[in-house]
Structure formats: structure tokens, C-alpha cells
């Protein structure tokens, strides 16, 4: 499916174009602060703020990203961006 208003071609990684076509709603920038929502992990980690550590990739039909301090990929659909509160 070619890129259009609903899709975007992923960025380059280490200077190499990945060629992935990612739905815009699954795009989340590396470095974005997020919290887990609408999943079992959201209750376990309700006070945790995570940092996105990778671009999305597809696993078993789900778009996932790496999170700093979390092992394995985590579903983008269960992440919500948060603004950091400064004291």
C-alpha cells in the first residue's frame, strides 16, 4: 500500500531507509514520555513513566516499540503520551 494521508514511510535507521509503511496513529517518536493504558501492565505500572526507545515495528499483527527499562516490545495502542510536570 503506497504512502497517503493515512500512512507514513518510517524514518531512516542508521542512514538506511527501512521501507516500512506505518499507520500514522501508530507513529510515536523516540524519546516520547508515555504511560501504559488499557492493559494488565497499566495497573501494575500505574505510577511509571516510560521513554520510547525505538521506532515502531510489527509483531504478530501489532505495532510495538521498545521502552527504556522495559524488556521486549510493547504495543503502541496501549501507550499514551504524557507531559512531564516540572516542580
C-alpha positions, 0 to 999 in steps of 0.5 A: 500500500503506497504512502497517503494521508493515512500512512507514513514511510518510517524514518531512516535507521542508521542512514538506511531507509527501512521501507516500512509503511506505518499507520500514522496513529501508530507513529510515536517518536523516540524519546516520547514520555508515555504511560501504559493504558488499557492493559494488565501492565497499566495497573501494575505500572500505574505510577511509571513513566516510560521513554520510547526507545525505538521506532515502531515495528510489527509483531504478530499483527501489532505495532510495538516499540521498545521502552527504556527499562522495559524488556521486549516490545510493547504495543503502541495502542496501549501507550499514551503520551504524557507531559512531564510536570516540572516542580 
